Amino acid sequence: MQSESLKRTALAGTWLLLGAVPALAQVPGGERQPLLKIIREGIEVPSYFIFAGSIVVIALIVEHFLRVRRAGIAPPEQVRRAKEHIENRSFRECMDGLRQSRTFFAQTMTAALSHARHGFDAMHEAAMEKSGELSGRMFRRAEFLNIIGNLGPLLGLLGTVWGMIRAFGALGAGGGQAGAGDLAGGISQALVNTLLGLSLAIVGIGFFGLCRNRIDSLTVAATVDVLDLLEYFRPAPTATRPPAAAAPVPPARVAPSEGR
């Protein structure tokens, strides 16, 4: 329901923006007006919230690409060293090396090895719980892009309505004598907020999908590396002996009769 409402809002804003394209380029005297000047004159109070949201979106995107990458999730060299330590049964050296790192792989593997005394099933469960905790933390941080992106069209529509109220208020104060060019100029400035809100939504929602897919692919690959190393701790299956055959029961002896 909420997504459909946002789609209808964005669609309505787009149609209004397309209808005001001629007004964005001209003023009542027929002179062409720079787009940046129109945007500057059309800034309303909601526009400042859009600018603030744009700064937050840029900061989240930059932080994501700096932190969520292969070298920070599961470095191949770290995975290789952990595998060598486990194969050589150097579990203490493996634990010490992983505890000094804050990567996704190191934290998940440390959680699993900490439960080694409880058996393989406990190690496997601890690894899955830690993996879900760390990946969920990354997903929640990327979710801010989705929230801000969905608020962009609403803030833009709010600014557009704000500007339209001012434009028609000025028209009413003048006794309704303003020309069509003056009214179109006011509408074009009001639609600037819709343009800014849609731009924020496109960037925020687009990068949210990209960041979510990157988090999913990298964390799943790191979890698979951890589970592969835990297979070294799986107990070997014990061979079951077939049940021993029952000893044959000797036939009962019949006592001889006294008459014979």
SEKEKOL-293062 format. One line per field, with one value per residue: residue number from 0; x, y, z of N, C-alpha, C in turn. Coordinates in steps of 0.001 Angstrom, whole numbers, plus 500000, padded with zeros to 6 digits. Atoms other than C-alpha are relative to their C-alpha. Layout:
<atoms>
resi	c(NUM:...)
nx	c(X:...)
ny	c(Y:...)
nz	c(Z:...)
cax	c(X:...)
cay	c(Y:...)
caz	c(Z:...)
cx	c(X:...)
cy	c(Y:...)
cz	c(Z:...)
</atoms>
This chain:
<atoms>
resi	c(0:1:2:3:4:5:6:7:8:9:10:11:12:13:14:15:16:17:18:19:20:21:22:23:24:25:26:27:28:29:30:31:32:33:34:35:36:37:38:39:40:41:42:43:44:45:46:47:48:49:50:51:52:53:54:55:56:57:58:59:60:61:62:63:64:65:66:67:68:69:70:71:72:73:74:75:76:77:78:79:80:81:82:83:84:85:86:87:88:89:90:91:92:93:94:95:96:97:98:99:100:101:102:103:104:105:106:107:108:109:110:111:112:113:114:115:116:117:118:119:120:121:122:123:124:125:126:127:128:129:130:131:132:133:134:135:136:137:138:139:140:141:142:143:144:145:146:147:148:149:150:151:152:153:154:155:156:157:158:159:160:161:162:163:164:165:166:167:168:169:170:171:172:173:174:175:176:177:178:179:180:181:182:183:184:185:186:187:188:189:190:191:192:193:194:195:196:197:198:199:200:201:202:203:204:205:206:207:208:209:210:211:212:213:214:215:216:217:218:219:220:221:222:223:224:225:226:227:228:229:230:231:232:233:234:235:236:237:238:239:240:241:242:243:244:245:246:247:248:249:250:251:252:253:254:255:256:257:258:259)
nx	c(500832:499151:499230:500872:500228:498805:499926:500969:499487:498897:500545:500666:498970:499336:500879:499971:498707:499972:500887:499419:498711:499855:499885:498689:499002:500353:500638:501096:499575:499541:498577:499662:499469:499162:500659:499491:500666:501363:499899:499672:501176:501089:499703:500892:499542:499728:498804:498848:500016:499526:498555:499433:500091:499015:498689:499977:499930:498636:499129:500258:499481:498538:499630:500271:498983:498733:500027:500543:499234:499430:498877:500502:500961:499281:498766:499541:498798:500415:500649:498960:499239:500836:500065:498720:499912:500908:499444:498840:500512:499487:501237:499714:499506:501121:500869:499321:499966:501335:500483:499401:500627:501412:500720:501179:499536:499293:500946:500841:499178:499680:501189:500142:498938:500212:500922:499459:500119:501379:500246:500134:501302:499966:499158:500762:501068:499402:499575:501178:500551:499119:500135:501261:499902:499166:500641:501170:499529:499690:501254:500711:499338:500359:501427:500191:500101:501379:500906:499828:500464:501471:500461:499674:501159:500968:499481:500121:501406:500301:499467:500780:501268:499631:499786:501263:500816:499454:500243:501418:500253:499595:500978:501207:499731:499997:501329:500172:499651:498717:500083:499688:498555:499653:500459:499141:498721:500149:500154:498706:499183:500545:499664:498590:499950:500279:498779:498997:500436:499857:498565:499576:500569:499310:498663:500087:500550:499118:498820:500427:500015:498627:499320:500593:499495:498585:499933:500473:499043:498745:500183:500270:498725:499191:500594:499647:498598:499967:500589:499065:498939:500573:500120:498859:500354:501123:499542:500093:501109:499596:500574:500909:499864:501287:500364:499534:501059:500392:499522:501113:500507:499999:501345:500257:499968:501237:499661:500571:501173:499665:500547:499144)
ny	c(498799:498831:499889:499529:498576:499274:500025:499040:498659:499723:499872:498701:498968:500042:499385:498552:499491:499993:498941:498687:499868:498715:498902:500039:499430:498670:499098:499346:499179:500830:500251:501284:499831:501158:500966:499835:498844:500440:500867:499167:499210:500895:500703:499726:500610:501444:500246:500140:501381:500823:499840:500739:501418:500299:500109:501274:501079:500050:500522:501434:500711:500017:500890:501382:500515:500074:501045:501265:500495:501321:499906:499753:501042:501284:499930:501357:500378:500389:501312:501000:500234:500750:501391:500646:500250:501097:501246:500345:500139:498885:499287:498821:498958:499574:499145:498735:499180:499540:499037:498698:499423:499660:500310:500857:501390:500225:500011:501194:501174:499961:500447:501450:500698:499831:501050:501294:501012:500511:500890:499431:499353:498706:499118:499642:499085:498719:499315:499487:498886:498833:499530:499274:498741:499029:499616:499181:498655:499329:499744:498896:498739:499676:499709:498549:499538:500249:499082:498643:499997:499970:498697:498956:499500:499358:498667:499207:499635:498996:498726:499542:499457:498758:498977:499728:499155:498652:499432:499627:498930:498753:499704:499472:498673:499032:499879:500921:499320:500491:500696:501437:500159:499871:501208:501123:499845:500433:501457:500604:499936:500951:501361:500271:500920:501345:500435:500349:501194:501172:500273:500683:501351:500842:500343:500760:501341:500735:500482:500956:501325:500415:500310:501209:501166:500182:500549:501383:500877:500086:500691:501418:500631:500127:501057:501281:500280:500436:501337:500956:500294:500754:501415:500724:500381:500945:501330:501063:500925:501272:501165:500767:501451:500701:500724:501396:500987:500722:501393:500940:500636:501464:500589:500545:501459:500637:501023:501311:500374:500987:501316:500736)
nz	c(500000:499928:501228:501053:499771:500410:501457:500542:499717:500922:501349:500106:500046:501297:501001:499768:500428:501463:500485:499745:500667:500693:499043:499384:500896:500419:499074:500697:501122:501105:499878:499401:498662:499642:499119:498638:499395:499659:498825:498844:499623:499608:498752:498884:498741:500144:500804:499123:499527:501115:500058:498868:500329:501041:499351:499269:500990:500529:498943:499841:501176:499903:498906:500396:500909:499292:498982:500501:501135:499758:499060:498663:499616:499901:500804:500390:499260:498651:500117:500267:498767:499055:500479:499711:498555:499627:500536:499167:498643:499189:499710:499197:500897:500837:499187:499707:501208:500358:499013:500268:501192:499856:501224:499860:499908:498742:498888:500094:499701:498567:499271:500157:499281:498563:499556:500427:498934:499974:501113:501348:500190:499328:500817:501194:499595:499621:501220:500694:499216:500152:501376:500102:499251:500706:501265:499680:499667:501270:500708:499328:500341:501383:500064:499952:501383:500437:499293:500521:501390:500027:499521:500969:500749:499112:499696:501213:500167:498980:500465:501155:499488:499306:501020:500695:499119:500066:501322:500125:499048:500633:501052:499367:499442:501103:500580:501117:501230:500511:501264:500007:499856:498585:499297:500401:499324:498616:499976:500318:498800:499027:500417:499708:498860:500516:500682:498995:499283:500859:500150:498778:499982:500990:499492:498762:500202:500905:499283:498976:500622:500272:498735:499421:500723:499662:498643:500032:500682:499266:498720:500273:500361:498788:499170:500620:499636:498607:499892:500603:499028:498877:500359:499420:498633:499995:499560:500996:499695:499388:500674:499133:500141:500138:498771:499955:500239:498789:499944:500181:498778:500196:499814:498650:499903:499500:498963:500325:499176:498992:500308:500922)
cax	c(500000:502745:504819:501810:501145:504735:504590:501428:503017:506171:504109:501996:505092:506680:503640:503587:507275:506890:504006:506117:509164:508405:508015:511336:513136:511294:510110:507096:509125:510082:513716:515294:516177:519042:517896:520170:518549:515091:516202:517701:514535:512299:513941:511428:511693:511291:514174:516612:515485:516086:519593:520262:519001:521265:524310:523380:522853:526252:527926:526236:527222:530860:531018:529474:532019:534866:533767:531784:534348:536125:539198:537028:534633:536757:540322:541586:544945:543202:541073:544150:546101:543170:542919:546635:546444:543470:545090:548228:546045:547450:544160:545666:547579:544445:542342:544973:545260:541502:540865:543149:541019:537571:536596:533326:535166:537348:534463:532315:535162:536119:532550:532537:535911:534895:532261:534616:534361:530609:530960:530519:526808:527392:530182:527970:525101:527382:528789:525321:524138:527179:526863:523210:524028:526801:524973:521801:523794:525020:521534:520064:522667:521925:518201:518662:519177:515767:514091:515579:514890:511209:510931:512419:509262:507117:509366:509418:505638:505432:507700:505693:502414:504104:505214:501834:500117:502464:502026:498216:498311:500232:497774:494862:496543:496876:493190:493658:495178:498436:499125:499595:503354:503563:501515:503628:506794:505486:504474:507885:509602:507226:508046:511721:511038:509519:512630:514890:512787:512720:516480:517018:514696:516458:519900:518827:516682:519025:522088:520066:519441:523102:524380:521939:523072:526742:526167:524265:526839:529895:528467:527150:530565:532286:529834:530493:534246:533631:531395:533948:536623:534277:534006:537460:535815:532979:533292:533955:530976:531289:530803:527853:528329:525599:523677:525083:523118:521204:522646:520544:518392:519060:515976:514401:515022:512058:512282:511788:508515:508559:506563:509252)
cay	c(500000:502438:501616:502133:505505:506545:505431:507460:510472:510188:509708:512764:514840:513637:514651:518065:518462:517507:519924:522766:522183:525174:527388:526209:527603:530886:533892:536068:538319:535384:535356:532031:531638:529450:526287:526887:530277:528698:526059:528709:530808:527756:526556:526310:525113:521383:521778:522134:518767:517302:518771:517343:513938:514127:514715:511728:509526:510462:509780:506360:505390:506383:504576:501443:501142:501770:499184:496532:494978:491676:492850:493867:490912:487826:488541:485559:485644:485461:482516:480719:481208:479986:476875:476151:476505:474166:471580:471712:471523:474853:475951:478373:480263:480337:481809:484428:485572:485797:487694:490490:491101:492687:491272:489423:486132:486560:487378:484524:482001:483148:482661:479137:478129:479480:476722:473915:472214:471768:469843:470353:471186:473978:475412:475348:477039:479722:480513:480897:483124:485401:485569:486581:489212:490865:490753:492099:495037:495827:495511:497845:500474:500253:500497:504235:504676:503133:505290:508547:507572:506950:510259:512202:512347:513193:516089:517217:517118:519050:521746:521858:522326:524957:526852:526496:527977:530943:531376:531337:533478:536128:535800:536317:539285:540961:540653:537871:540209:538272:536923:533325:533850:535043:532072:529633:531114:530588:527022:526256:527436:525332:522220:522612:520793:517864:517707:517681:515074:512707:513086:512119:509116:507846:507990:506680:503747:502831:502598:500825:497932:497879:497975:495298:492912:493538:492843:489658:488248:489071:487868:484641:483919:484593:482346:479558:479896:479551:476501:474856:475187:473856:470616:469741:469465:467195:463868:460846:458541:455452:452069:450208:446497:444135:442526:439143:436135:434384:431037:428074:426570:422809:420593:419542:415957:413677:411658:407919:406490:404263:401493:400569)
caz	c(500000:500926:497839:495562:497182:496632:493004:492403:494072:491969:488792:489515:490193:486978:484902:486560:485879:482221:481853:483190:480970:478714:481771:483159:480165:479643:481589:480821:478534:476346:477503:478338:481992:483280:485012:487998:488553:488459:490971:493253:493157:493658:496866:499708:503300:502377:499927:502808:504168:500705:500663:504129:502994:499936:502148:504323:501246:499821:503175:503469:499930:500428:503773:502268:499469:501922:504489:502603:500304:499964:501891:504844:504840:504135:502976:500968:502784:506164:505041:503750:507007:509097:506932:507336:511128:511333:509076:511233:514371:515585:517084:519607:516902:514762:517568:518451:514843:514318:517548:516399:513305:513013:509640:509121:508602:511691:514026:512721:512896:516405:517606:516192:517656:521066:521224:520198:523600:523061:519834:516116:516241:518750:516580:513502:515324:516801:513365:511841:514696:514446:510678:510932:513556:511529:508198:509811:511166:507650:506165:508780:507976:504252:505008:505676:501928:501312:503962:502705:499086:499848:501704:498790:496585:499602:500578:496965:496775:500030:498620:495398:497254:499389:496287:494583:497622:497493:493740:493869:497002:495094:492236:494588:496261:492871:492213:489706:487132:486675:483218:482206:482001:485601:486774:484761:486239:489767:488971:487451:490615:492722:490663:491482:494761:492879:490714:493776:495578:492598:492138:495767:495395:492267:493880:497292:496159:493311:495534:498223:495852:494828:498414:499538:496802:497621:501316:500564:498135:500266:503584:502086:500551:503883:505739:503256:503910:507647:507247:504957:507646:510304:508354:509725:513144:512065:513900:511751:511416:513599:511921:513406:514072:512927:515782:516883:515721:518453:519569:518479:521195:521675:521382:524634:525736:526318:529513:529011:530285:533429:531835:529372)
cx	c(500865:500806:499145:499709:501200:500147:499033:500473:501113:499495:499310:501016:500719:499153:499947:501305:500102:499112:500582:501348:500119:500169:501354:501055:499715:499389:498922:500445:500489:501485:500218:500721:500840:499288:500479:499345:498579:500024:500280:498790:498853:500227:499042:500554:500225:501245:501226:500048:500471:501506:500679:499956:501001:501391:500121:500126:501416:500958:499817:500569:501520:500458:499796:501121:501390:500052:499573:500715:500687:501115:499532:499021:500710:501245:500495:501229:499647:499326:501046:500806:499190:499902:501298:500132:499115:500533:501203:499624:500615:498816:500255:500511:498888:499085:500645:500028:498629:499473:500567:499384:498522:499230:498813:500425:500632:499033:499123:500783:500370:498824:499818:501054:499846:499068:500510:499815:498592:499666:499756:498680:499958:500852:499248:498897:500547:500447:498808:499385:500849:499914:498710:500032:500780:499371:498762:500381:500327:498729:499239:500638:499669:498531:499723:499916:498588:499028:500089:499522:498485:499443:500250:498805:498973:500453:499910:498569:499579:500508:499239:498671:500241:500157:498735:499102:500490:499704:498548:499611:500386:499038:498718:500209:500007:498651:499768:500374:501311:499790:500366:501490:500432:499604:500864:501363:499933:499869:501333:500924:499490:500391:501475:500129:499687:501216:501056:499623:500138:501464:500540:499496:500731:501356:499897:499519:500879:501220:499621:499962:501397:500723:499452:500519:501472:500143:499621:501044:501286:499842:499695:501293:500890:499462:500308:501451:500110:499474:500898:501118:499470:499827:501185:499684:498821:500495:499789:498852:500527:499285:499160:500166:498631:499685:500421:498818:499713:500480:498820:499618:499976:498600:499855:500000:498706:500394:499367:498861:500387:499513:500912:501243)
cy	c(501249:500177:500494:501485:500825:500023:500991:501431:500377:500195:501344:501135:500030:500662:501515:500618:500066:501098:501380:500186:501305:501161:500013:500703:501440:500778:500741:500829:499216:499700:498657:500236:498784:499101:500148:501180:499644:499139:500831:500808:499120:499252:500462:499315:498488:499693:499806:498604:499047:500096:499247:498495:499596:499846:498671:498831:499870:499422:498493:499203:499899:499038:498540:499453:499967:498821:498650:499650:498699:500041:500230:498960:498665:500082:498603:499547:499544:498631:498912:499689:499206:498531:499263:499687:498826:498667:499535:499825:501041:500897:501265:501148:500527:500947:501350:500911:500555:501044:501398:500703:500246:499741:499089:498546:499727:499941:498757:498741:499957:499527:498490:499248:500127:498945:498606:498928:499407:499125:500733:500733:501371:501003:500483:501009:501368:500793:500604:501183:501257:500567:500785:501337:501059:500444:500848:501420:500786:500353:501165:501345:500414:500366:501506:500586:499825:500976:501405:500082:500040:501328:501118:500516:500691:501403:500908:500442:501050:501376:500556:500598:501319:501138:500360:500892:501444:500658:500432:501056:501347:500395:500567:501378:501072:500147:499128:500596:499513:499240:498537:499761:500111:498761:498802:500099:499570:498500:499312:500031:499021:498566:499672:499004:498571:499434:499561:498726:498737:499650:499267:498568:499068:499556:499093:498570:499170:499438:499075:498587:499483:499596:498726:498747:499745:499387:498526:499073:499836:499250:498519:499269:499814:498912:498618:499637:499495:498568:498943:499639:499216:498526:499186:499497:499030:498622:498962:499065:498682:498866:499201:498512:499353:499240:498537:499052:499238:498552:499061:499316:498492:499443:499382:498474:499480:498916:498674:499648:498872:498610:499192:499527)
cz	c(500000:498725:498844:500150:499570:498485:499380:500230:499037:498580:499808:499930:498673:498921:500178:499519:498483:499433:500168:499333:499217:500963:500682:499163:499624:501154:499253:498819:498821:500064:500682:501317:500359:501010:501437:500705:500411:501256:501245:500470:500491:501289:501091:501254:499857:499182:500872:500623:498902:499863:501135:499751:498935:500595:500747:499033:499434:501036:500185:498830:500070:501097:499614:499130:500646:500962:499447:498701:500400:501036:501429:500497:500212:499128:499633:500772:501417:499989:499796:501263:501022:499587:500297:501485:500405:499481:500806:501473:500948:500359:500832:499131:499104:500766:500268:498776:499627:500985:499790:498797:500267:498714:500289:500186:501354:501179:499979:500361:501471:500836:499910:500805:501514:500565:499630:501068:500077:498796:498694:499812:500666:499223:498764:500339:500383:498779:499262:500749:499847:498598:499805:500711:499220:498681:500241:500353:498731:499231:500628:499687:498574:499864:500065:498588:499480:500649:499424:498555:499891:500502:499000:499209:500887:500389:498776:499745:501025:499581:498817:500440:500713:498986:499254:500852:499947:498656:499851:501029:499438:498897:500584:500578:498935:499347:498795:498668:499396:498700:500113:500177:501437:500786:499651:500655:501447:500114:499729:501211:501068:499656:500190:501143:499579:499292:501000:500747:499175:499789:501224:500042:499039:500527:501227:499786:499074:500711:501140:499437:499721:501277:500634:499302:500316:501394:499986:499383:500807:501318:499804:499638:501225:500919:499447:500310:501433:500134:499370:500971:501193:499678:500514:501400:500050:500430:498916:500359:500541:499295:500994:499735:499841:501275:499923:499828:501294:499931:499836:501309:499783:500235:501392:499965:500600:500998:499640:500952:500950:499641:499136:500659)
</atoms>
